[in-house]
Amino acid sequence: MGNGNREVISLDVDNFSPTVESGGVVVIDISAEWCGPCQAFTAVFHEAAASTEGVVFGHVDTDTQPELGAAFNVTAIPTVAVMRGGVLIFLHEGSLSAQALNDVIRQAKELDPDQVCASVAGKAAQ
């Protein structure tokens, strides 16, 4: 499973902004300990983290970090959020298969960050 040094970062209010604003792709698993479907997805998520280079993987526990869950308007868990350059580019409520998760990560990495910024600027101007 990869070289083992890539791990999932536990995100909290203090480290969230510095982590997601680093400019790269950040994939976030928003879930809770008590949630059965979350635990199954977390295993898939950790596997992707171990085998994917150049992407930051983070976890938000909605029980201990309710503010972050609220920031994503999470209404169901697990939720997968993908950010690039501090901008939310993908949000999916529910589990993803390993293949679907890898597809989302691949697409996020291929996105042109300038296009993301332009699209956000365009939406803000509307």
C-alpha positions as CSV (number, residue, x, y, z in Angstrom):
1,M,0.0,0.0,0.0
2,G,2.4,2.8,-1.1
3,N,5.3,3.8,1.0
4,G,3.3,4.3,4.1
5,N,4.3,7.9,4.9
6,R,1.1,9.5,3.5
7,E,-1.5,9.7,6.2
8,V,-4.9,11.2,6.7
9,I,-4.8,14.5,8.6
10,S,-7.4,15.1,11.3
11,L,-8.8,18.5,10.4
12,D,-10.0,20.9,13.0
13,V,-10.9,24.6,13.1
14,D,-7.2,25.5,13.7
15,N,-5.6,23.6,10.9
16,F,-8.4,23.6,8.3
17,S,-7.6,26.9,6.5
18,P,-3.8,26.4,6.3
19,T,-4.4,22.9,5.0
20,V,-6.9,23.7,2.3
21,E,-5.3,26.9,1.2
22,S,-2.0,25.3,0.5
23,G,-2.9,25.4,-3.2
24,G,-3.0,21.7,-3.9
25,V,-5.9,19.2,-4.0
26,V,-7.3,18.3,-0.6
27,V,-9.8,15.4,-0.3
28,I,-11.8,15.4,2.9
29,D,-13.8,12.6,4.4
30,I,-16.5,14.1,6.6
31,S,-17.9,11.4,8.9
32,A,-18.4,10.2,12.5
33,E,-17.1,7.3,14.5
34,W,-20.6,5.9,15.2
35,C,-21.7,5.8,11.5
36,G,-21.4,2.3,10.0
37,P,-21.4,3.4,6.3
38,C,-18.7,6.0,7.3
39,Q,-16.5,3.3,8.7
40,A,-16.7,1.3,5.5
41,F,-15.9,4.4,3.4
42,T,-13.1,5.5,5.7
43,A,-11.3,2.2,4.9
44,V,-11.6,3.0,1.1
45,F,-10.5,6.6,1.8
46,H,-7.4,5.5,3.8
47,E,-6.5,3.1,1.0
48,A,-6.7,5.9,-1.6
49,A,-4.6,8.1,0.7
50,A,-1.9,5.5,1.0
51,S,-1.7,5.0,-2.8
52,T,-2.2,8.6,-4.1
53,E,0.7,11.0,-4.4
54,G,0.5,14.8,-4.6
55,V,-2.9,15.0,-2.8
56,V,-3.6,15.9,0.8
57,F,-6.2,13.7,2.6
58,G,-8.1,15.0,5.5
59,H,-10.8,13.8,7.9
60,V,-13.4,15.9,9.6
61,D,-15.2,14.2,12.6
62,T,-18.6,15.8,12.7
63,D,-19.0,15.0,16.4
64,T,-15.8,16.8,17.5
65,Q,-15.8,19.4,14.7
66,P,-19.4,20.4,14.2
67,E,-18.4,23.8,12.9
68,L,-16.5,22.3,10.0
69,G,-19.4,19.9,9.2
70,A,-21.7,23.0,9.2
71,A,-19.3,24.9,7.0
72,F,-19.9,22.3,4.3
73,N,-23.7,22.2,4.9
74,V,-23.4,18.5,5.6
75,T,-26.8,16.9,5.9
76,A,-25.7,13.2,5.6
77,I,-22.6,11.3,6.3
78,P,-20.3,10.2,5.0
79,T,-19.7,13.2,2.8
80,V,-16.7,13.6,0.5
81,A,-15.4,17.1,-0.2
82,V,-12.6,18.0,-2.7
83,M,-10.9,21.4,-2.5
84,R,-8.3,22.9,-4.7
85,G,-6.5,26.1,-3.8
86,G,-9.0,26.7,-1.0
87,V,-12.0,26.4,-3.3
88,L,-14.6,23.6,-3.0
89,I,-14.8,21.9,-6.4
90,F,-16.7,18.7,-5.5
91,L,-19.1,17.6,-2.7
92,H,-20.8,14.2,-2.6
93,E,-23.1,13.0,0.2
94,G,-22.7,9.2,0.7
95,S,-20.0,6.7,0.1
96,L,-18.0,6.4,-3.0
97,S,-16.4,3.2,-4.4
98,A,-12.6,3.1,-4.6
99,Q,-12.9,3.6,-8.4
100,A,-15.3,6.5,-8.1
101,L,-13.1,8.2,-5.4
102,N,-10.0,7.7,-7.6
103,D,-11.8,9.2,-10.6
104,V,-12.8,12.2,-8.6
105,I,-9.2,12.7,-7.4
106,R,-7.8,12.3,-10.9
107,Q,-10.2,14.9,-12.2
108,A,-9.4,17.3,-9.4
109,K,-5.7,16.9,-10.1
110,E,-6.2,17.5,-13.9
111,L,-8.3,20.7,-13.3
112,D,-6.5,23.9,-14.3
113,P,-6.4,26.0,-11.0
114,D,-6.7,29.2,-13.1
115,Q,-10.0,27.9,-14.5
116,V,-11.2,27.1,-11.0
117,C,-10.4,30.6,-9.9
118,A,-11.9,32.2,-13.0
119,S,-15.1,30.1,-12.5
120,V,-15.4,31.1,-8.9
121,A,-14.8,34.8,-9.8
122,G,-17.4,34.5,-12.5
123,K,-20.0,33.1,-10.0
124,A,-19.2,35.8,-7.5
125,A,-19.7,38.4,-10.2
126,Q,-23.2,37.1,-11.1
